[in-house]
Amino acid sequence: MEFMRKEPADIICPMITPFDAEKKPSREYLKIFLEDMRNFGVSKLFPMGSNGLFNLMTLETKKSFLTMMQEEAMDFEVLVGVGSQNTEEAVEMAKFSEDLGFTRIVLQPTYYNKAEQSWMIRHYEAVSNSFNGKIYIYSIPQLTNSRMDMVTYSNIMDSTGKIEAIKESSGDIRYFNEVAANFSGKVKIYQGQDDLLLQSLIMGAKGGVCGTTNINPMALEVYLSYVNGDIARAIKAQKQLNQFFKLVNEYPFPSMTYAVFYKKHNLKGRLPDPITTMEKIVEPKINEVINMAARTLEE
C-alpha cells in the first residue's frame, strides 16, 4: 500500500499502554510501539485513553508512564489523556502533564455517577483553570453514562477559552453530525470510531482518533485518499478498514489489539487486573488479524 502523503495525516492513535509480563508499563515495549508508529506514518498519539486502560492504572503508574512518554516520544505530537472518575485527580494529571512540557490534554466527563450537564461544565472549568494549554473534549457516552448536549459544549468553550477539538466517539452518527454541524467551524472535530471515519470526513470532521492504528495504518489511507480527492480509493480503503475493525472487535475491547501487538513482536505482556480476556483469545484469531493487516499493507 503506497500512501499519498502531502502533509502529515490528521489521524491520532489512541494508543495502548505497553504493559510487560508484570502488568507494568515497559520502556522497552514502548520503544517498540513507537517504532511501529513511525513505520506506519502516525505522528499523533493519545496515551491514557480507553485503549490505554487508564482506568485500571494508579495515579503513580499514570505519572510514571507519562514520564516515559516525555522521554521517548517527543518527536510525536502527544495529547495526554487526563480523564478520571473525579475532578481532583484530573486536575492533578493536567498539572503534571504541563510540568512535563505537554501542551494538549484530552478530557471526558466524569463517569460511573451519571453526570448532569452542570457537572460537566464544572469539571472542565476546574481542569482548565489548572492548565494553560489546549483541551480536547472527549465524548464517549457509552462509557461515561452521560451525553453532552450542544448548549453544554458551547458553555464549556465559552467559559474556558481553551477548547481546540472534540473527539466524538459515541458511534451515533446522527449525534456526530449534530456536533459537526454546530462546531466544525469553531473547533476541530474528530471521529473516534474507525468504521465511521470516511462519512465523518464528508460531514466536516478534521480527522479521526482511530484505535486500529495501534496495529494497522489503514485509517491513514482512508484519510489521505479523501483529502487528496481520490474518493474511489477512500471508499475501498474504508471498506477494508471496516472488515479489519470488525475482526479486531470480535473479542471484548481492547484485548485483541494488545494480543496482536504482543504476538507480532514476540513480547510477554499482560493486562492489568481484572482483565482476563487476552489470555482466552485463540492463536488462530490473532494470526488472522495479523495476516489481514499484512495483506492490506501489501495492496
C-alpha positions as CSV (number, residue, x, y, z in Angstrom):
1,M,0.0,0.0,0.0
2,E,1.5,3.3,-1.1
3,F,0.3,6.3,0.9
4,M,-0.2,9.7,-0.8
5,R,1.4,12.0,1.7
6,K,1.3,15.7,1.0
7,E,1.3,16.5,4.7
8,P,1.0,14.5,8.0
9,A,-2.3,12.8,8.2
10,D,-4.6,14.2,10.9
11,I,-5.1,10.7,12.3
12,I,-4.5,10.3,16.0
13,C,-3.6,6.9,17.6
14,P,-5.4,6.4,20.9
15,M,-2.5,4.2,22.0
16,I,-2.3,1.1,24.0
17,T,-0.1,1.1,27.2
18,P,2.7,-1.4,26.5
19,F,2.4,-3.4,29.7
20,D,5.0,-6.1,30.4
21,A,4.6,-9.5,32.0
22,E,4.4,-7.9,35.4
23,K,1.5,-5.7,34.2
24,K,3.6,-2.6,34.4
25,P,4.3,0.0,31.6
26,S,7.5,-1.1,29.9
27,R,10.0,1.4,28.4
28,E,11.4,-1.4,26.1
29,Y,7.9,-2.2,24.8
30,L,7.1,1.5,24.4
31,K,10.2,1.9,22.2
32,I,9.0,-1.0,20.0
33,F,5.5,0.5,19.8
34,L,6.8,3.9,18.8
35,E,8.9,2.4,16.1
36,D,5.7,0.8,14.7
37,M,4.1,4.2,14.7
38,R,7.0,5.8,12.8
39,N,6.8,3.0,10.2
40,F,3.1,3.4,9.9
41,G,3.4,7.2,9.4
42,V,1.4,8.0,12.6
43,S,2.7,11.3,14.1
44,K,0.0,12.0,16.7
45,L,-0.5,9.9,19.9
46,F,-3.2,9.9,22.6
47,P,-1.9,8.0,25.6
48,M,-4.1,7.0,28.6
49,G,-7.4,6.8,26.9
50,S,-9.7,3.8,26.8
51,N,-7.3,1.8,24.6
52,G,-4.6,2.6,27.2
53,L,-6.7,1.2,30.0
54,F,-6.1,4.4,32.1
55,N,-9.0,3.5,34.4
56,L,-7.0,0.4,35.6
57,M,-3.9,2.4,36.3
58,T,-3.0,4.0,39.6
59,L,-2.1,7.7,39.7
60,E,1.5,6.8,40.3
61,T,1.6,4.4,37.3
62,K,0.0,7.1,35.1
63,K,2.6,9.6,36.0
64,S,5.4,7.1,35.5
65,F,4.2,6.1,32.1
66,L,3.6,9.8,31.1
67,T,7.2,10.5,32.1
68,M,8.3,7.7,29.8
69,M,6.3,9.3,27.0
70,Q,8.0,12.6,27.6
71,E,11.4,11.0,27.4
72,E,10.8,8.7,24.4
73,A,8.1,10.2,22.2
74,M,8.8,13.9,21.9
75,D,9.1,13.5,18.1
76,F,5.4,12.9,18.2
77,E,2.5,15.3,18.9
78,V,1.2,13.9,22.2
79,L,-2.3,14.6,23.5
80,V,-2.3,13.4,27.1
81,G,-5.4,11.7,28.5
82,V,-6.2,13.1,31.9
83,G,-9.6,11.6,32.4
84,S,-10.6,10.4,35.8
85,Q,-13.6,9.4,37.9
86,N,-13.0,12.6,40.0
87,T,-12.1,16.1,39.1
88,E,-9.3,16.4,41.7
89,E,-7.3,13.7,40.0
90,A,-7.9,15.1,36.5
91,V,-6.6,18.5,37.8
92,E,-3.5,16.8,39.2
93,M,-2.8,15.0,36.0
94,A,-3.3,18.2,33.9
95,K,-0.8,20.0,36.1
96,F,1.6,17.1,35.9
97,S,1.3,17.0,32.1
98,E,2.1,20.7,31.8
99,D,5.1,20.4,34.1
100,L,6.5,17.7,31.7
101,G,6.0,20.1,28.8
102,F,2.9,18.7,27.2
103,T,0.6,21.4,25.7
104,R,-2.5,19.4,24.9
105,I,-4.8,17.2,27.1
106,V,-7.9,15.1,26.4
107,L,-10.7,15.1,28.9
108,Q,-14.0,13.3,29.2
109,P,-16.8,13.9,31.7
110,T,-16.5,12.0,35.0
111,Y,-18.1,8.6,34.9
112,Y,-20.0,5.9,36.9
113,N,-22.2,8.6,38.6
114,K,-24.2,9.9,35.6
115,A,-23.0,13.5,35.2
116,E,-25.6,16.2,34.9
117,Q,-24.8,18.9,32.3
118,S,-23.8,21.4,35.0
119,W,-21.4,18.9,36.5
120,M,-19.6,18.6,33.1
121,I,-19.2,22.4,32.9
122,R,-17.7,22.5,36.5
123,H,-15.4,19.6,35.6
124,Y,-14.0,21.2,32.5
125,E,-13.7,24.6,34.2
126,A,-11.7,23.2,37.1
127,V,-9.3,21.4,34.8
128,S,-9.0,24.4,32.5
129,N,-8.1,26.6,35.5
130,S,-5.1,24.4,36.2
131,F,-3.8,24.0,32.7
132,N,-2.5,26.6,30.3
133,G,-2.6,24.6,27.1
134,K,-5.3,23.3,24.8
135,I,-8.1,20.9,25.7
136,Y,-9.8,18.2,23.6
137,I,-13.3,17.3,24.7
138,Y,-13.7,13.6,24.7
139,S,-17.3,12.4,24.1
140,I,-17.7,8.7,24.9
141,P,-21.2,8.5,26.5
142,Q,-21.3,4.7,26.3
143,L,-18.6,4.6,28.9
144,T,-19.2,7.8,30.9
145,N,-23.0,7.1,31.1
146,S,-23.8,10.7,30.1
147,R,-24.1,12.6,26.8
148,M,-23.1,16.3,26.5
149,D,-25.7,18.4,24.9
150,M,-25.0,21.2,22.4
151,V,-25.5,24.0,24.9
152,T,-23.1,22.4,27.3
153,Y,-20.4,22.2,24.5
154,S,-20.9,25.9,23.9
155,N,-20.8,26.8,27.6
156,I,-17.5,24.9,28.1
157,M,-16.0,26.5,25.0
158,D,-17.0,30.0,26.2
159,S,-16.1,29.6,29.8
160,T,-12.7,28.0,29.3
161,G,-11.5,29.6,26.1
162,K,-9.1,26.6,25.6
163,I,-11.1,24.0,23.6
164,E,-9.2,23.1,20.5
165,A,-11.1,20.0,19.4
166,I,-13.8,17.5,20.1
167,K,-13.2,13.7,19.9
168,E,-16.7,12.3,19.4
169,S,-16.7,8.5,20.0
170,S,-20.4,7.8,20.6
171,G,-20.8,5.7,17.5
172,D,-24.1,7.6,17.0
173,I,-23.6,9.2,13.5
174,R,-26.7,11.4,14.0
175,Y,-25.2,12.8,17.2
176,F,-21.8,13.2,15.5
177,N,-23.4,15.1,12.6
178,E,-25.1,17.4,15.1
179,V,-21.8,18.1,16.8
180,A,-20.1,18.7,13.5
181,A,-22.9,21.0,12.2
182,N,-22.7,23.1,15.3
183,F,-19.0,23.3,16.0
184,S,-16.8,22.3,13.0
185,G,-16.4,26.0,12.2
186,K,-15.1,26.7,15.7
187,V,-13.0,23.7,16.7
188,K,-11.6,20.6,15.1
189,I,-13.9,17.6,15.2
190,Y,-12.5,14.1,15.2
191,Q,-14.4,10.8,14.7
192,G,-13.4,8.3,17.4
193,Q,-14.9,5.2,15.7
194,D,-12.8,3.8,12.8
195,D,-15.7,2.4,10.8
196,L,-17.3,5.8,10.6
197,L,-14.2,7.7,9.5
198,L,-14.9,8.4,5.8
199,Q,-18.6,9.5,6.2
200,S,-17.4,11.7,9.1
201,L,-14.8,13.4,7.0
202,I,-17.5,14.1,4.4
203,M,-19.6,15.7,7.2
204,G,-16.8,18.0,8.3
205,A,-14.6,16.0,10.5
206,K,-11.0,17.2,10.7
207,G,-9.7,13.7,11.1
208,G,-10.0,10.6,13.2
209,V,-8.9,9.1,16.5
210,C,-8.6,5.5,15.3
211,G,-7.8,2.6,17.6
212,T,-6.8,0.2,14.8
213,T,-3.8,2.4,14.1
214,N,-2.1,0.7,17.0
215,I,-1.6,-2.3,14.7
216,N,-2.5,-1.2,11.2
217,P,-2.2,2.2,9.4
218,M,-5.3,1.6,7.2
219,A,-7.1,4.6,8.6
220,L,-4.3,6.9,7.3
221,E,-5.1,5.5,3.8
222,V,-8.7,6.4,4.2
223,Y,-7.9,9.9,5.3
224,L,-5.1,10.6,2.8
225,S,-7.2,9.3,-0.1
226,Y,-10.1,11.5,0.9
227,V,-8.1,14.7,1.4
228,N,-6.3,14.2,-1.9
229,G,-9.6,13.8,-3.8
230,D,-9.4,10.1,-4.6
231,I,-12.8,9.2,-3.4
232,A,-12.9,5.8,-5.0
233,R,-9.7,4.8,-3.2
234,A,-11.0,6.2,0.0
235,I,-14.2,4.1,-0.2
236,K,-12.2,1.0,-1.0
237,A,-9.9,1.7,2.0
238,Q,-12.8,2.3,4.3
239,K,-14.4,-1.0,3.3
240,Q,-11.2,-2.8,4.2
241,L,-10.9,-0.9,7.4
242,N,-14.4,-1.8,8.4
243,Q,-13.6,-5.5,7.9
244,F,-10.5,-5.2,10.0
245,F,-12.3,-3.2,12.7
246,K,-15.0,-5.9,12.9
247,L,-12.4,-8.6,13.2
248,V,-10.5,-6.8,15.9
249,N,-13.6,-6.3,18.0
250,E,-14.8,-9.9,18.0
251,Y,-13.3,-10.0,21.5
252,P,-14.1,-7.5,24.3
253,F,-12.3,-4.2,23.7
254,P,-9.3,-3.7,23.6
255,S,-7.9,-7.1,24.3
256,M,-7.3,-8.1,20.6
257,T,-5.2,-5.0,19.9
258,Y,-2.9,-5.9,22.8
259,A,-2.7,-9.6,21.8
260,V,-1.7,-8.7,18.2
261,F,0.9,-6.2,19.3
262,Y,2.5,-8.7,21.7
263,K,2.3,-11.6,19.2
264,K,3.7,-9.5,16.3
265,H,6.8,-8.7,18.4
266,N,7.0,-11.9,20.4
267,L,6.6,-10.0,23.7
268,K,5.4,-11.3,27.0
269,G,2.8,-8.7,28.1
270,R,-0.2,-9.0,30.4
271,L,-3.1,-6.6,31.0
272,P,-3.9,-5.2,34.4
273,D,-6.3,-6.9,36.7
274,P,-9.1,-7.8,36.5
275,I,-9.0,-8.2,32.7
276,T,-8.5,-11.8,31.6
277,T,-9.8,-11.8,28.0
278,M,-6.5,-11.6,26.3
279,E,-5.4,-15.0,27.6
280,K,-8.6,-16.5,26.1
281,I,-8.1,-15.3,22.6
282,V,-7.2,-18.3,20.4
283,E,-4.0,-18.0,18.4
284,P,-5.6,-18.6,15.0
285,K,-7.7,-15.5,15.6
286,I,-4.7,-13.4,16.5
287,N,-2.9,-14.7,13.4
288,E,-6.0,-13.9,11.3
289,V,-5.8,-10.2,12.4
290,I,-2.0,-10.1,11.8
291,N,-2.4,-11.6,8.3
292,M,-5.2,-9.2,7.3
293,A,-3.1,-6.3,8.4
294,A,-0.2,-7.6,6.4
295,R,-2.3,-8.0,3.3
296,T,-3.7,-4.5,3.4
297,L,-0.2,-3.1,3.6
298,E,0.8,-5.1,0.5
299,E,-2.1,-3.9,-1.7
